[in-house]
Amino acid sequence: METKEVLAALSAIAQESRLAVFRLLVQVGPDGMAATKIAEQLDIAPSSLSFHLKELTHAKLITSRSEGRFVIYAADVTVMNGLIGYLTENCCGGVPCGPSGCGPC
């Protein structure tokens, strides 16, 4: 990932509702969830949710597709993994990290 993309992604999830939406979509998996169900699950007003979904989509953290009259949103795991990879790229000076931090498992 490029620095500009990383900053957009981090800015997008640096807000409580957007972080909650993203985490919910990660938990749901690749099938995603309709916007109406996201709003119900997280108790977010549809007008607010629309704004948050737009921000997450703009940051490329989520994708959307139409299914009938519903818009289904899903976390983009490739982008999420790219973000995590960027943040941990040179972790521990190149020594693979184990469960308790730097060094062997």
N, C-alpha and C positions, 0 to 999 in steps of 0.2 A: 504494500500500500504506500501511497505517497503521503507526505506530511499533511497536505491539504485535506485529503480524504479522511485521515485519522482525526484531524481536528473537527471536521464536520460530524463524524460519528460520535466522538466524545462529547461534543456540544449537544448533540441530539439526545443522548441518554443522561445528560447532566440535569435532568428535571424529573421530579418524582413520578408523575403520571406516565411520561414517555418511558422511563426505566421499567415501570410496572407493566406497560403494554409489551415492551420488548421481551421481558422475562417470561411473561405469559405465553407469548408466541414461540419462544424457545422451548418451553415446556410442552406445548401442543404438538410441536414437530412440523414436518413438511406439509401435512394436510392443511395447516392453517386454521383460521377461524374467521367467521363473518364479523363485520364491524359491529353489528347489533349484539352479538354474543360477547364481544370484547367489552362493550359498554356495560352490559348487564353484569358480567363477571367482576369488573373493576369498579362498578358504580361511578362511571364517568358520563357526564351529559354528552349526548351525541354531537352537539356543536363543538364542544371542547375536544372530544375524541377525534373528530375530523381534522382539527388543527394539529393534534399530536401525531396522527397517522401521516399527515402530509410532511411533517418535519422528519419523521423516521424514514419515510420513503425518499425524501430529498437526500438524506445522508446515506442512502442505499442499504440501510440496515434491514429493511423489510421490503417485500414484494407484494404485489396485489394481482388478482385475477378475478374475472367475472364468472360467476356461476348462476345462470338465470338472472334473477333480479338482485342477487347478493354480490357484494365485493368481499372476497376472501383475502385475508392478509396472512403472510407467513414470514418468519424470520429468515433472512438470507444467511445461512450458516457459513457459506464461503466467505462472505464479507466479515462476519463475526470472527471466524478463525484467522482471517488476514489481520484484523485489528489486534487480536490476542498475540499473534505472531510478531507483529510490529512492536508491541509493547515489551515482549520478552526476547526479542531478537538476539541480544548480546548478554542475556542473563548469565550470571555467574562466570563471566569471562570466557564463555565458550564451553565450560564444563557442564555436562547434562545435569539438570536439576532432578533431585529425588523428592520423595514425599515430604521430607522435612526441610527442604531448601536445597542449597547448592551441594554438589558432590554426588557420589554414587547412591543408588537406591538402597 
